[in-house]
Amino acid sequence: MPKGSYTLVWKGDLVVMKAQRAAILGIDQTMAACVTMAKELVRFRTGALQGSLRMEPAKRSGGGIKGTWGSFDINYAIWQEIGTSVMTAKPYLRPSADFEYGRLESRIRANMVAL
């Protein structure tokens, strides 16, 4: 190799894999934080709705990454969130998402550095 020359080896597949892992971790961290906050905000009568709040871990889906969180078992969960004609809304999902989703980018970035 001549003096003053450099070699660049591109490991694009490894970069993509690392970015996907960082994104999955960041999404999981964000959803876990949303569940925690939603449990603090939700109306508490019997604890059933609070106990139904959980997340399903993020995974690759099609060309992206998908994770799901919320109430999976209680059919009245949406009415607590949006209200009815006889009950005022007491949002707990949307405020959690509004607060935590803004932190997703920094979580992904931190995971990229940590991996």
N, C-alpha and C positions, 0 to 999 in steps of 0.2 A: 504494500500500500504506500503510495507517495506521501511524503511529509506534508502535513497540513490538510490531509483529506480526512473525511469522516464517513462513517457508515451508519446508516439508519436501518433498523430492522423494525418493520411495522408488525405488531401483533394485534391486529384489529379484532380478531375473534375473541381474544382475551379481554380486550377493552370492553367489547359489547357484553360479554358475560359478566364482567365486574359491574358495569352500569346496571344491568338487569338485576343482579343480586342487591345492589345498593337501593334500587327503586323498590324492589319487593320488601326489603327491610324497612325503608322509609314509609311505605304505604301501611305496613303492619303496625309500625310505631304510631302512625297518625290515627289509624282506626282504633287501636287500643286506647289512645288518649281520648278519642271521641266517645267511646263506650264508657270510660271512667267519668267523663264530664256529664254525659247524658244521665248516668245513674245518680249523679248528684242533683241534677235539675228536675228529674221526673217526679210527678206527684207520687206520694207514697201512701197507700192505704193498706194493701195486703202484702205488698212486696212482689207480687207476681209480675207486674210490668217491669219493675227494676231488675228482677231476676231473669227476664227474657232478653235483656240487652246483651248482645255478644257480637263477635266478629268471626268471619270465616277467613283464614289466612289468604293473602294475595298469592296469585300464581299466574303464569303466562296464559294468555287467552287470545287466540288469534294472533294479531300483530301487536298486541299490547299486554298490559298487566292488569288484572282485575282482582279486587278484594271487596268484600261485602260486610257491612256492619248494620246493626239496628235491632229491632225486635223481630224475632223469627217465629214466636209461638203465640202471641197475644193478638187476637183479631181487633181489639179495640184500641190498639196502640196508636193508630193514625188519628183517631178522634181526640185523643189527649193532645196530640201535636197540633192539629188544625182547629179543633173545637167543633161544636154542633150548635143547633138552634137553641138548645137548652143548657149548654155547657161552654164556658169560655175556653179558648185555646190556652194551653200551657206548654209552649214549645220546649222541647228538650233535645231533639235530634238536630234541627237546623242551627240553633245557637252553638251546639258542639261542633258541627261541621264548619260553621263560619269562623269559629275561633281556631280550630286545629288545622284546617286545610291550608291556611296561610303559612304554616310551619313545615309543610311537606318538602318544599325545595331545600330548606336548610338541613332537614333530616337526611335526604338523599345525598346531599353534598358531604355531610359528616360521615355517612356510611361509605362513600367513595374513598375518602381519606383513610378510614379505618380498615378497609379491606386490603 
